[in-house]
Amino acid sequence: MGNKVKFNLCNAHYAPIKSGENGESTFGTPAALPGAVSISLDPNGEPESFYADGIEYYIINNNMGYDGDLELAMIPESFRTDILKEETDANKVLVENCNSETGSFSLLFEFDGDVKKIRHVLYNCSASRPKIESKTNEESKEVQTETLTIKARPLASGYVKAKTGDSTTQAVYDKWYEAVYMPASSPAVEAAQASALSAQTISRTAAATAEKESDTKKS
């Protein structure tokens, strides 16, 4: 039986992204982002219609990921140094340098469900510098939160996000925060890939045999 409702936000993590020489992205080990208060991300990109012959001839899918905000009790120093690229000097003071480029990261988090938690990952995120704001205490103290403006964009592979479902395997579910999950090929896709590889091998073998026989006849 699957979830009927979802509520709450917790267990936020981030995993720094590094780009290799061949352009492929590699993910660091997820690190905790404690104190998650709220997240709100809107889809970026709407379908566009192309008209021809007096009709809606083709619909163009424009999936550019998501834009929105992640509100935290306080942004941890590890995120400030790993992603926002603030520098720690010899006196352990955090310094912001305008010449530093912010880093990319994967964002992991989960919602509670009435049956089971729903775990998410947004693969390719960037965050803008948070506001500097607070206000004086009045009759009672009020917690001042910090907000990251998030842009989640597709990877080069096209992947934008993933989340656990009702039938997600327990092994994948339990290890969600140990490493960034990447999609596995379905049995049908794997079979098709294996079949194509086998066909290529047979074709190459046949071509090599034919070439060898031709050389033998010539000699």
C-alpha positions in Angstrom: 0.0 0.0 0.0 1.4 3.4 -1.0 1.2 6.8 0.6 -2.0 8.7 0.5 -0.6 12.0 1.8 2.7 13.7 2.4 3.8 16.3 5.0 6.9 17.7 6.7 10.4 18.2 5.2 13.5 16.7 6.8 16.9 15.0 6.2 18.2 17.5 3.6 21.7 16.7 2.2 23.9 18.1 -0.5 26.6 16.4 -2.6 29.2 18.6 -4.4 29.5 18.0 -8.1 32.9 17.8 -9.9 33.3 17.8 -13.7 35.9 15.4 -15.1 38.1 16.0 -18.1 35.6 14.2 -20.4 32.8 16.4 -19.2 31.1 13.7 -17.0 29.9 14.8 -13.6 30.9 13.0 -10.5 29.2 13.4 -7.1 30.8 13.7 -3.7 29.4 12.0 -0.6 26.2 13.6 0.6 26.6 15.8 3.6 23.8 16.9 6.0 22.0 20.2 5.7 20.4 20.3 9.1 17.5 22.5 10.0 15.4 22.3 6.8 12.3 24.4 7.2 10.6 24.5 3.8 11.2 23.9 0.1 9.3 25.3 -2.8 10.4 24.7 -6.4 8.5 25.6 -9.5 8.9 23.9 -12.9 11.1 26.0 -15.3 10.0 25.6 -18.9 6.5 25.1 -20.4 5.4 23.1 -23.5 5.3 25.2 -26.6 3.0 24.5 -29.6 4.2 24.5 -33.2 1.4 25.1 -35.7 1.3 24.0 -39.3 -1.4 23.0 -41.8 -3.8 25.0 -39.6 -3.4 22.7 -36.6 -1.2 22.2 -33.5 1.3 20.2 -35.5 3.9 19.5 -32.8 4.4 20.2 -29.0 7.9 21.1 -28.0 8.9 19.9 -24.5 10.9 22.5 -22.6 12.0 21.0 -19.4 14.7 23.2 -17.9 14.4 21.9 -14.4 13.1 23.8 -11.4 13.6 27.2 -9.6 12.7 28.1 -6.1 13.8 28.4 -2.5 15.1 26.2 0.3 14.6 27.7 3.8 17.0 26.5 6.5 17.3 27.4 10.2 20.9 28.4 9.4 23.2 27.6 6.4 26.0 25.3 7.7 29.6 26.4 7.3 30.4 23.3 5.3 27.9 24.4 2.6 29.3 27.9 2.6 32.8 26.6 2.0 32.0 23.7 -0.3 29.3 25.3 -2.5 29.2 29.1 -1.9 33.0 29.0 -2.0 33.5 31.2 1.1 37.1 30.9 2.3 38.4 30.2 5.8 41.4 32.3 6.7 44.2 31.5 9.2 42.0 32.8 12.0 39.1 30.5 11.0 37.1 33.5 9.7 34.7 33.0 6.8 35.6 35.3 3.9 33.5 36.0 0.8 35.6 36.7 -2.3 33.9 38.2 -5.4 36.4 36.3 -7.6 35.2 32.9 -6.4 32.8 30.9 -8.5 30.0 29.0 -6.6 29.9 25.3 -7.1 27.2 22.9 -8.3 25.6 20.2 -6.1 23.0 17.6 -5.8 20.2 18.2 -3.3 18.7 15.3 -1.4 15.7 15.5 1.0 12.6 13.7 2.0 8.9 14.2 2.9 7.1 12.2 5.5 4.2 10.0 4.2 1.4 8.3 6.0 3.1 5.0 5.2 6.7 5.7 4.2 9.0 8.6 3.7 9.4 9.8 0.1 13.1 10.5 -0.7 14.2 12.9 -3.5 17.3 14.0 -5.3 17.7 17.0 -7.6 20.8 16.2 -9.6 22.3 19.5 -10.8 21.7 22.5 -8.5 23.2 25.9 -8.0 22.5 28.3 -5.2 22.7 32.1 -5.0 24.2 33.9 -2.1 21.6 34.3 0.8 20.4 37.6 2.1 21.9 39.1 5.2 19.0 40.0 7.4 17.7 39.8 11.0 15.8 42.0 13.3 15.7 43.1 16.9 14.0 41.0 19.6 10.7 42.4 20.9 8.5 40.8 23.6 9.4 37.3 22.4 12.3 35.9 20.5 11.7 35.0 16.8 14.0 32.6 15.0 15.5 34.2 11.8 15.9 31.7 9.1 18.1 31.8 6.0 17.0 31.0 2.5 18.9 29.6 -0.5 17.5 30.4 -4.0 17.9 27.1 -5.9 18.2 26.5 -9.6 17.9 22.8 -10.5 19.0 22.1 -14.1 19.3 18.9 -16.2 22.5 17.0 -16.3 24.1 16.4 -19.7 22.4 13.1 -19.7 19.0 14.8 -19.4 18.3 13.6 -15.8 16.7 16.3 -13.6 15.5 14.5 -10.5 14.5 11.2 -9.0 12.4 10.1 -6.0 11.5 6.8 -4.3 8.2 5.2 -5.2 5.9 2.7 -3.6 7.9 -0.3 -5.0 11.5 1.1 -4.7 13.8 -1.7 -3.6 14.7 -1.6 0.1 18.5 -1.6 -0.7 18.2 1.5 -2.8 15.9 3.2 -0.2 18.2 2.5 2.7 21.3 3.8 0.9 19.7 6.9 -0.5 22.0 9.3 1.6 25.2 7.2 1.2 25.7 8.2 -2.5 23.8 10.1 -5.1 21.4 7.6 -6.8 21.7 7.3 -10.6 19.0 5.5 -12.6 19.5 1.9 -13.5 18.5 0.6 -16.9 15.3 -1.5 -17.1 15.7 -5.2 -18.0 14.2 -4.4 -21.4 16.7 -1.7 -22.1 19.6 -3.9 -20.9 18.4 -6.7 -23.1 18.2 -4.4 -26.1 21.7 -3.1 -25.4 23.0 -6.6 -25.0 21.3 -7.7 -28.2 22.7 -4.7 -30.1 26.2 -5.4 -28.7 25.9 -9.1 -29.7 24.8 -8.2 -33.2 27.8 -5.8 -33.6 30.1 -8.5 -32.4 28.7 -11.1 -34.8 28.9 -8.6 -37.7 32.5 -7.7 -36.9 33.4 -11.4 -36.6 31.7 -12.2 -40.0 33.5 -9.3 -41.7 36.9 -10.4 -40.3 36.2 -14.0 -41.4 35.2 -12.9 -44.9 38.3 -10.7 -45.1 40.5 -13.6 -44.0 39.0 -15.9 -46.6 39.5 -13.3 -49.3 43.2 -13.0 -48.4 43.6 -16.8 -48.4 42.1 -17.1 -51.9 44.4 -14.3 -53.2 47.4 -16.0 -51.9 
